[in-house]
Amino acid sequence: MNLLTPALLLSIDAYRQWLSPLKGFRCAHAAFYGGESCSAAVQRLIAQQGLAGSRQAIAARFQACRQVSGHLQAVQGTGGARVQGMCCCGPVPLPFRCG
């Protein structure tokens, strides 16, 4: 585990504890499938595999979340389920491609 990993895990903890509750919605993946949110999944992956080892799995998770977000927004447009917010990767610059 390199020196960046503990700092990254602490920053995800801070996000989950202080910022995530303020946004008022869950990530699309967790809202649709249940289970852990993208931030929880990313935190788990980094803790298990380190950042370098988990990059591909993190990118796949964000891609799945983006696809579900698109689906939920399309359903909302036809009078279906109400969706608030956007995909967890939204406008946040990520160090890898998620969509």
A tleap script that builds the chain and sets N, CA, C and O, in Angstrom:
source leaprc.protein.ff14SB
mol = sequence {
  NMET ASN LEU LEU THR PRO ALA LEU LEU LEU
  SER ILE ASP ALA TYR ARG GLN TRP LEU SER
  PRO LEU LYS GLY PHE ARG CYS ALA HIE ALA
  ALA PHE TYR GLY GLY GLU SER CYS SER ALA
  ALA VAL GLN ARG LEU ILE ALA GLN GLN GLY
  LEU ALA GLY SER ARG GLN ALA ILE ALA ALA
  ARG PHE GLN ALA CYS ARG GLN VAL SER GLY
  HIE LEU GLN ALA VAL GLN GLY THR GLY GLY
  ALA ARG VAL GLN GLY MET CYS CYS CYS GLY
  PRO VAL PRO LEU PRO PHE ARG CYS CGLY
}
set mol.1.N position { 0.848 -1.171 0.000 }
set mol.1.CA position { 0.000 0.000 0.000 }
set mol.1.C position { 0.896 1.238 0.000 }
set mol.1.O position { 1.758 1.382 0.868 }
set mol.2.N position { 0.697 2.122 -0.962 }
set mol.2.CA position { 1.516 3.323 -1.020 }
set mol.2.C position { 0.959 4.400 -0.086 }
set mol.2.O position { -0.095 4.206 0.521 }
set mol.3.N position { 1.644 5.508 0.032 }
set mol.3.CA position { 1.246 6.577 0.946 }
set mol.3.C position { -0.044 7.275 0.534 }
set mol.3.O position { -0.735 7.850 1.375 }
set mol.4.N position { -0.368 7.230 -0.740 }
set mol.4.CA position { -1.579 7.883 -1.228 }
set mol.4.C position { -2.841 7.139 -0.805 }
set mol.4.O position { -3.881 7.762 -0.594 }
set mol.5.N position { -2.766 5.834 -0.679 }
set mol.5.CA position { -3.957 5.026 -0.394 }
set mol.5.C position { -4.650 5.412 0.907 }
set mol.5.O position { -5.861 5.629 0.885 }
set mol.6.N position { -3.951 5.510 2.046 }
set mol.6.CA position { -4.663 5.908 3.271 }
set mol.6.C position { -5.302 7.292 3.169 }
set mol.6.O position { -6.408 7.503 3.666 }
set mol.7.N position { -4.614 8.229 2.530 }
set mol.7.CA position { -5.177 9.574 2.357 }
set mol.7.C position { -6.412 9.535 1.475 }
set mol.7.O position { -7.394 10.229 1.741 }
set mol.8.N position { -6.367 8.735 0.436 }
set mol.8.CA position { -7.508 8.599 -0.461 }
set mol.8.C position { -8.688 7.964 0.264 }
set mol.8.O position { -9.824 8.411 0.103 }
set mol.9.N position { -8.435 6.934 1.055 }
set mol.9.CA position { -9.509 6.289 1.811 }
set mol.9.C position { -10.121 7.253 2.826 }
set mol.9.O position { -11.337 7.255 3.019 }
set mol.10.N position { -9.294 8.071 3.473 }
set mol.10.CA position { -9.808 9.075 4.408 }
set mol.10.C position { -10.636 10.130 3.698 }
set mol.10.O position { -11.646 10.585 4.234 }
set mol.11.N position { -10.230 10.523 2.511 }
set mol.11.CA position { -11.004 11.525 1.768 }
set mol.11.C position { -12.352 10.961 1.326 }
set mol.11.O position { -13.348 11.684 1.318 }
set mol.12.N position { -12.396 9.687 0.961 }
set mol.12.CA position { -13.672 9.065 0.610 }
set mol.12.C position { -14.557 8.971 1.846 }
set mol.12.O position { -15.764 9.199 1.766 }
set mol.13.N position { -13.962 8.638 2.989 }
set mol.13.CA position { -14.715 8.639 4.254 }
set mol.13.C position { -15.327 10.004 4.523 }
set mol.13.O position { -16.509 10.104 4.854 }
set mol.14.N position { -14.527 11.056 4.381 }
set mol.14.CA position { -15.017 12.418 4.619 }
set mol.14.C position { -16.152 12.753 3.657 }
set mol.14.O position { -17.160 13.329 4.064 }
set mol.15.N position { -15.992 12.395 2.385 }
set mol.15.CA position { -17.049 12.625 1.401 }
set mol.15.C position { -18.332 11.914 1.815 }
set mol.15.O position { -19.410 12.508 1.797 }
set mol.16.N position { -18.212 10.646 2.186 }
set mol.16.CA position { -19.395 9.852 2.531 }
set mol.16.C position { -20.071 10.367 3.795 }
set mol.16.O position { -21.296 10.314 3.908 }
set mol.17.N position { -19.290 10.861 4.739 }
set mol.17.CA position { -19.866 11.316 6.003 }
set mol.17.C position { -20.426 12.732 5.920 }
set mol.17.O position { -21.491 13.007 6.473 }
set mol.18.N position { -19.721 13.635 5.235 }
set mol.18.CA position { -20.087 15.044 5.282 }
set mol.18.C position { -20.710 15.579 3.995 }
set mol.18.O position { -21.663 16.354 4.075 }
set mol.19.N position { -20.231 15.212 2.844 }
set mol.19.CA position { -20.735 15.799 1.601 }
set mol.19.C position { -21.887 15.025 0.980 }
set mol.19.O position { -22.869 15.620 0.536 }
set mol.20.N position { -21.774 13.723 0.947 }
set mol.20.CA position { -22.802 12.913 0.300 }
set mol.20.C position { -24.198 13.144 0.880 }
set mol.20.O position { -25.150 13.251 0.107 }
set mol.21.N position { -24.365 13.225 2.190 }
set mol.21.CA position { -25.711 13.477 2.715 }
set mol.21.C position { -26.291 14.828 2.287 }
set mol.21.O position { -27.511 14.987 2.246 }
set mol.22.N position { -25.441 15.793 1.971 }
set mol.22.CA position { -25.916 17.121 1.581 }
set mol.22.C position { -26.487 17.167 0.169 }
set mol.22.O position { -27.308 18.033 -0.136 }
set mol.23.N position { -26.066 16.249 -0.696 }
set mol.23.CA position { -26.519 16.317 -2.082 }
set mol.23.C position { -27.954 15.833 -2.260 }
set mol.23.O position { -28.606 16.186 -3.242 }
set mol.24.N position { -28.449 15.034 -1.328 }
set mol.24.CA position { -29.864 14.673 -1.346 }
set mol.24.C position { -30.260 13.543 -2.272 }
set mol.24.O position { -31.453 13.341 -2.499 }
set mol.25.N position { -29.323 12.805 -2.810 }
set mol.25.CA position { -29.659 11.652 -3.641 }
set mol.25.C position { -28.544 10.627 -3.578 }
set mol.25.O position { -27.411 10.949 -3.219 }
set mol.26.N position { -28.866 9.401 -3.926 }
set mol.26.CA position { -27.874 8.323 -3.993 }
set mol.26.C position { -27.382 8.204 -5.422 }
set mol.26.O position { -28.001 8.722 -6.351 }
set mol.27.N position { -26.276 7.523 -5.587 }
set mol.27.CA position { -25.821 7.282 -6.952 }
set mol.27.C position { -26.860 6.401 -7.649 }
set mol.27.O position { -27.585 5.643 -7.005 }
set mol.28.N position { -26.916 6.515 -8.953 }
set mol.28.CA position { -27.921 5.793 -9.726 }
set mol.28.C position { -27.783 4.281 -9.561 }
set mol.28.O position { -28.786 3.571 -9.488 }
set mol.29.N position { -26.557 3.790 -9.503 }
set mol.29.CA position { -26.321 2.349 -9.375 }
set mol.29.C position { -26.946 1.819 -8.092 }
set mol.29.O position { -27.640 0.802 -8.117 }
set mol.30.N position { -26.708 2.497 -6.965 }
set mol.30.CA position { -27.267 2.060 -5.678 }
set mol.30.C position { -28.783 2.239 -5.652 }
set mol.30.O position { -29.493 1.414 -5.078 }
set mol.31.N position { -29.282 3.305 -6.267 }
set mol.31.CA position { -30.719 3.537 -6.291 }
set mol.31.C position { -31.442 2.449 -7.095 }
set mol.31.O position { -32.539 2.030 -6.728 }
set mol.32.N position { -30.830 1.998 -8.183 }
set mol.32.CA position { -31.477 1.019 -9.062 }
set mol.32.C position { -31.291 -0.414 -8.568 }
set mol.32.O position { -32.251 -1.181 -8.501 }
set mol.33.N position { -30.061 -0.768 -8.227 }
set mol.33.CA position { -29.754 -2.143 -7.850 }
set mol.33.C position { -29.790 -2.404 -6.343 }
set mol.33.O position { -29.857 -3.555 -5.912 }
set mol.34.N position { -29.745 -1.335 -5.542 }
set mol.34.CA position { -29.586 -1.519 -4.104 }
set mol.34.C position { -28.122 -1.808 -3.814 }
set mol.34.O position { -27.279 -1.729 -4.708 }
set mol.35.N position { -27.829 -2.135 -2.593 }
set mol.35.CA position { -26.449 -2.443 -2.248 }
set mol.35.C position { -25.626 -1.190 -2.048 }
set mol.35.O position { -26.162 -0.118 -1.766 }
set mol.36.N position { -24.319 -1.333 -2.197 }
set mol.36.CA position { -23.430 -0.226 -1.882 }
set mol.36.C position { -23.415 0.837 -2.971 }
set mol.36.O position { -23.599 0.553 -4.155 }
set mol.37.N position { -23.191 2.062 -2.534 }
set mol.37.CA position { -23.073 3.185 -3.459 }
set mol.37.C position { -21.731 3.107 -4.179 }
set mol.37.O position { -20.874 2.296 -3.828 }
set mol.38.N position { -21.561 3.943 -5.173 }
set mol.38.CA position { -20.282 3.968 -5.886 }
set mol.38.C position { -19.149 4.370 -4.957 }
set mol.38.O position { -18.055 3.813 -5.042 }
set mol.39.N position { -19.395 5.329 -4.069 }
set mol.39.CA position { -18.308 5.737 -3.164 }
set mol.39.C position { -17.922 4.594 -2.236 }
set mol.39.O position { -16.738 4.402 -1.957 }
set mol.40.N position { -18.898 3.834 -1.753 }
set mol.40.CA position { -18.588 2.683 -0.898 }
set mol.40.C position { -17.855 1.604 -1.691 }
set mol.40.O position { -16.909 0.997 -1.189 }
set mol.41.N position { -18.285 1.366 -2.919 }
set mol.41.CA position { -17.636 0.360 -3.761 }
set mol.41.C position { -16.196 0.761 -4.075 }
set mol.41.O position { -15.285 -0.064 -4.008 }
set mol.42.N position { -15.998 2.032 -4.417 }
set mol.42.CA position { -14.651 2.516 -4.733 }
set mol.42.C position { -13.758 2.425 -3.498 }
set mol.42.O position { -12.598 2.023 -3.595 }
set mol.43.N position { -14.288 2.793 -2.358 }
set mol.43.CA position { -13.509 2.707 -1.121 }
set mol.43.C position { -13.097 1.258 -0.837 }
set mol.43.O position { -11.951 0.992 -0.473 }
set mol.44.N position { -14.026 0.342 -1.005 }
set mol.44.CA position { -13.729 -1.080 -0.789 }
set mol.44.C position { -12.678 -1.578 -1.773 }
set mol.44.O position { -11.739 -2.273 -1.385 }
set mol.45.N position { -12.833 -1.227 -3.037 }
set mol.45.CA position { -11.878 -1.672 -4.059 }
set mol.45.C position { -10.478 -1.148 -3.783 }
set mol.45.O position { -9.502 -1.891 -3.890 }
set mol.46.N position { -10.375 0.127 -3.429 }
set mol.46.CA position { -9.061 0.707 -3.149 }
set mol.46.C position { -8.437 0.054 -1.917 }
set mol.46.O position { -7.237 -0.220 -1.897 }
set mol.47.N position { -9.254 -0.194 -0.891 }
set mol.47.CA position { -8.735 -0.839 0.324 }
set mol.47.C position { -8.234 -2.248 0.022 }
set mol.47.O position { -7.237 -2.684 0.597 }
set mol.48.N position { -8.911 -2.964 -0.873 }
set mol.48.CA position { -8.537 -4.344 -1.183 }
set mol.48.C position { -7.389 -4.444 -2.177 }
set mol.48.O position { -6.510 -5.293 -2.027 }
set mol.49.N position { -7.392 -3.574 -3.203 }
set mol.49.CA position { -6.465 -3.741 -4.324 }
set mol.49.C position { -5.506 -2.576 -4.528 }
set mol.49.O position { -4.611 -2.657 -5.370 }
set mol.50.N position { -5.677 -1.492 -3.772 }
set mol.50.CA position { -4.884 -0.295 -4.015 }
set mol.50.C position { -5.445 0.455 -5.213 }
set mol.50.O position { -6.237 -0.092 -5.980 }
set mol.51.N position { -5.037 1.697 -5.371 }
set mol.51.CA position { -5.579 2.508 -6.463 }
set mol.51.C position { -5.186 1.956 -7.834 }
set mol.51.O position { -6.032 1.825 -8.718 }
set mol.52.N position { -3.925 1.638 -8.007 }
set mol.52.CA position { -3.469 1.148 -9.317 }
set mol.52.C position { -4.152 -0.168 -9.683 }
set mol.52.O position { -4.544 -0.364 -10.833 }
set mol.53.N position { -4.296 -1.058 -8.726 }
set mol.53.CA position { -4.901 -2.355 -9.000 }
set mol.53.C position { -6.405 -2.313 -9.195 }
set mol.53.O position { -6.986 -3.248 -9.744 }
set mol.54.N position { -7.039 -1.240 -8.751 }
set mol.54.CA position { -8.497 -1.173 -8.821 }
set mol.54.C position { -9.009 -0.221 -9.896 }
set mol.54.O position { -10.221 -0.073 -10.055 }
set mol.55.N position { -8.125 0.418 -10.623 }
set mol.55.CA position { -8.560 1.416 -11.619 }
set mol.55.C position { -9.563 0.867 -12.616 }
set mol.55.O position { -10.555 1.528 -12.926 }
set mol.56.N position { -9.322 -0.322 -13.118 }
set mol.56.CA position { -10.220 -0.893 -14.119 }
set mol.56.C position { -11.590 -1.195 -13.513 }
set mol.56.O position { -12.614 -0.928 -14.141 }
set mol.57.N position { -11.619 -1.742 -12.312 }
set mol.57.CA position { -12.892 -2.041 -11.645 }
set mol.57.C position { -13.648 -0.761 -11.287 }
set mol.57.O position { -14.875 -0.722 -11.370 }
set mol.58.N position { -12.921 0.286 -10.888 }
set mol.58.CA position { -13.559 1.562 -10.585 }
set mol.58.C position { -14.166 2.163 -11.845 }
set mol.58.O position { -15.298 2.647 -11.823 }
set mol.59.N position { -13.427 2.134 -12.927 }
set mol.59.CA position { -13.949 2.659 -14.194 }
set mol.59.C position { -15.184 1.887 -14.639 }
set mol.59.O position { -16.137 2.481 -15.142 }
set mol.60.N position { -15.176 0.565 -14.459 }
set mol.60.CA position { -16.334 -0.251 -14.832 }
set mol.60.C position { -17.540 0.095 -13.966 }
set mol.60.O position { -18.667 0.147 -14.460 }
set mol.61.N position { -17.310 0.332 -12.677 }
set mol.61.CA position { -18.414 0.697 -11.784 }
set mol.61.C position { -19.015 2.035 -12.193 }
set mol.61.O position { -20.237 2.166 -12.265 }
set mol.62.N position { -18.169 3.035 -12.463 }
set mol.62.CA position { -18.682 4.330 -12.885 }
set mol.62.C position { -19.405 4.244 -14.229 }
set mol.62.O position { -20.397 4.942 -14.443 }
set mol.63.N position { -18.924 3.406 -15.123 }
set mol.63.CA position { -19.599 3.203 -16.410 }
set mol.63.C position { -20.980 2.601 -16.187 }
set mol.63.O position { -21.952 3.037 -16.804 }
set mol.64.N position { -21.076 1.602 -15.312 }
set mol.64.CA position { -22.376 0.987 -15.007 }
set mol.64.C position { -23.317 2.004 -14.374 }
set mol.64.O position { -24.507 2.029 -14.687 }
set mol.65.N position { -22.790 2.844 -13.484 }
set mol.65.CA position { -23.609 3.872 -12.838 }
set mol.65.C position { -24.112 4.875 -13.876 }
set mol.65.O position { -25.272 5.287 -13.838 }
set mol.66.N position { -23.246 5.259 -14.787 }
set mol.66.CA position { -23.648 6.206 -15.834 }
set mol.66.C position { -24.746 5.603 -16.721 }
set mol.66.O position { -25.689 6.300 -17.095 }
set mol.67.N position { -24.628 4.323 -17.057 }
set mol.67.CA position { -25.652 3.680 -17.880 }
set mol.67.C position { -26.986 3.619 -17.150 }
set mol.67.O position { -28.029 3.898 -17.742 }
set mol.68.N position { -26.964 3.259 -15.879 }
set mol.68.CA position { -28.201 3.209 -15.090 }
set mol.68.C position { -28.788 4.601 -14.956 }
set mol.68.O position { -30.006 4.765 -15.024 }
set mol.69.N position { -27.945 5.607 -14.767 }
set mol.69.CA position { -28.418 6.985 -14.670 }
set mol.69.C position { -29.163 7.377 -15.944 }
set mol.69.O position { -30.239 7.973 -15.880 }
set mol.70.N position { -28.596 7.047 -17.088 }
set mol.70.CA position { -29.264 7.335 -18.359 }
set mol.70.C position { -30.601 6.633 -18.468 }
set mol.70.O position { -31.580 7.219 -18.930 }
set mol.71.N position { -30.647 5.385 -18.046 }
set mol.71.CA position { -31.897 4.621 -18.069 }
set mol.71.C position { -32.943 5.269 -17.166 }
set mol.71.O position { -34.092 5.447 -17.570 }
set mol.72.N position { -32.546 5.620 -15.943 }
set mol.72.CA position { -33.496 6.209 -14.999 }
set mol.72.C position { -33.985 7.572 -15.480 }
set mol.72.O position { -35.152 7.914 -15.290 }
set mol.73.N position { -33.115 8.339 -16.092 }
set mol.73.CA position { -33.528 9.636 -16.621 }
set mol.73.C position { -34.491 9.462 -17.790 }
set mol.73.O position { -35.426 10.248 -17.944 }
set mol.74.N position { -34.271 8.435 -18.619 }
set mol.74.CA position { -35.195 8.166 -19.724 }
set mol.74.C position { -36.552 7.732 -19.207 }
set mol.74.O position { -37.580 8.151 -19.738 }
set mol.75.N position { -36.569 6.895 -18.175 }
set mol.75.CA position { -37.828 6.451 -17.576 }
set mol.75.C position { -38.559 7.644 -16.971 }
set mol.75.O position { -39.781 7.747 -17.079 }
set mol.76.N position { -37.821 8.537 -16.340 }
set mol.76.CA position { -38.420 9.724 -15.736 }
set mol.76.C position { -39.067 10.579 -16.822 }
set mol.76.O position { -40.135 11.155 -16.613 }
set mol.77.N position { -38.420 10.657 -17.977 }
set mol.77.CA position { -38.953 11.449 -19.084 }
set mol.77.C position { -40.271 10.909 -19.621 }
set mol.77.O position { -41.021 11.653 -20.253 }
set mol.78.N position { -40.574 9.628 -19.388 }
set mol.78.CA position { -41.828 9.035 -19.850 }
set mol.78.C position { -42.860 8.959 -18.731 }
set mol.78.O position { -43.860 8.251 -18.847 }
set mol.79.N position { -42.612 9.691 -17.645 }
set mol.79.CA position { -43.557 9.690 -16.536 }
set mol.79.C position { -43.283 8.602 -15.516 }
set mol.79.O position { -44.104 8.362 -14.630 }
set mol.80.N position { -42.141 7.941 -15.628 }
set mol.80.CA position { -41.796 6.867 -14.694 }
set mol.80.C position { -41.169 7.414 -13.423 }
set mol.80.O position { -41.513 8.504 -12.967 }
set mol.81.N position { -40.264 6.663 -12.868 }
set mol.81.CA position { -39.645 6.984 -11.582 }
set mol.81.C position { -38.983 8.359 -11.603 }
set mol.81.O position { -38.384 8.752 -12.604 }
set mol.82.N position { -39.095 9.081 -10.501 }
set mol.82.CA position { -38.453 10.385 -10.358 }
set mol.82.C position { -36.992 10.184 -9.966 }
set mol.82.O position { -36.689 9.469 -9.011 }
set mol.83.N position { -36.106 10.810 -10.702 }
set mol.83.CA position { -34.677 10.714 -10.446 }
set mol.83.C position { -34.167 12.120 -10.191 }
set mol.83.O position { -34.482 13.049 -10.934 }
set mol.84.N position { -33.378 12.272 -9.136 }
set mol.84.CA position { -32.782 13.566 -8.844 }
set mol.84.C position { -31.276 13.418 -8.894 }
set mol.84.O position { -30.734 12.395 -8.475 }
set mol.85.N position { -30.605 14.422 -9.399 }
set mol.85.CA position { -29.149 14.369 -9.450 }
set mol.85.C position { -28.668 13.764 -10.750 }
set mol.85.O position { -29.414 13.680 -11.726 }
set mol.86.N position { -27.434 13.351 -10.757 }
set mol.86.CA position { -26.851 12.777 -11.959 }
set mol.86.C position { -25.930 11.632 -11.583 }
set mol.86.O position { -25.717 11.338 -10.407 }
set mol.87.N position { -25.407 11.013 -12.581 }
set mol.87.CA position { -24.464 9.924 -12.354 }
set mol.87.C position { -23.348 10.377 -11.431 }
set mol.87.O position { -22.935 11.537 -11.458 }
set mol.88.N position { -22.871 9.466 -10.625 }
set mol.88.CA position { -21.840 9.821 -9.645 }
set mol.88.C position { -20.611 10.429 -10.298 }
set mol.88.O position { -19.924 11.226 -9.659 }
set mol.89.N position { -20.306 10.087 -11.546 }
set mol.89.CA position { -19.121 10.685 -12.151 }
set mol.89.C position { -19.426 12.063 -12.693 }
set mol.89.O position { -18.512 12.874 -12.836 }
set mol.90.N position { -20.684 12.358 -13.000 }
set mol.90.CA position { -21.120 13.686 -13.390 }
set mol.90.C position { -20.018 14.558 -13.962 }
set mol.90.O position { -19.272 14.115 -14.836 }
set mol.91.N position { -19.902 15.784 -13.487 }
set mol.91.CA position { -18.898 16.702 -14.012 }
set mol.91.C position { -17.552 16.618 -13.290 }
set mol.91.O position { -16.655 17.414 -13.564 }
set mol.92.N position { -17.406 15.670 -12.378 }
set mol.92.CA position { -16.172 15.570 -11.599 }
set mol.92.C position { -15.061 14.988 -12.474 }
set mol.92.O position { -15.233 13.914 -13.050 }
set mol.93.N position { -13.924 15.682 -12.582 }
set mol.93.CA position { -12.824 15.138 -13.396 }
set mol.93.C position { -12.215 13.906 -12.709 }
set mol.93.O position { -11.797 13.970 -11.553 }
set mol.94.N position { -12.176 12.815 -13.423 }
set mol.94.CA position { -11.633 11.571 -12.902 }
set mol.94.C position { -10.317 11.262 -13.608 }
set mol.94.O position { -10.104 11.679 -14.747 }
set mol.95.N position { -9.431 10.524 -12.924 }
set mol.95.CA position { -8.138 10.223 -13.562 }
set mol.95.C position { -8.231 9.098 -14.576 }
set mol.95.O position { -7.198 8.585 -15.005 }
set mol.96.N position { -9.428 8.697 -14.973 }
set mol.96.CA position { -9.622 7.661 -15.977 }
set mol.96.C position { -10.992 7.852 -16.607 }
set mol.96.O position { -11.841 8.566 -16.073 }
set mol.97.N position { -11.195 7.219 -17.728 }
set mol.97.CA position { -12.437 7.351 -18.472 }
set mol.97.C position { -13.532 6.499 -17.827 }
set mol.97.O position { -13.305 5.335 -17.497 }
set mol.98.N position { -14.731 7.090 -17.648 }
set mol.98.CA position { -15.823 6.325 -17.039 }
set mol.98.C position { -17.028 6.254 -17.958 }
set mol.98.O position { -18.066 5.740 -17.542 }
set mol.99.N position { -16.946 6.725 -19.138 }
set mol.99.CA position { -18.135 6.649 -19.988 }
set mol.99.C position { -17.864 6.965 -21.412 }
set mol.99.O position { -18.778 6.938 -22.236 }
savepdb mol mol.pdb
quit
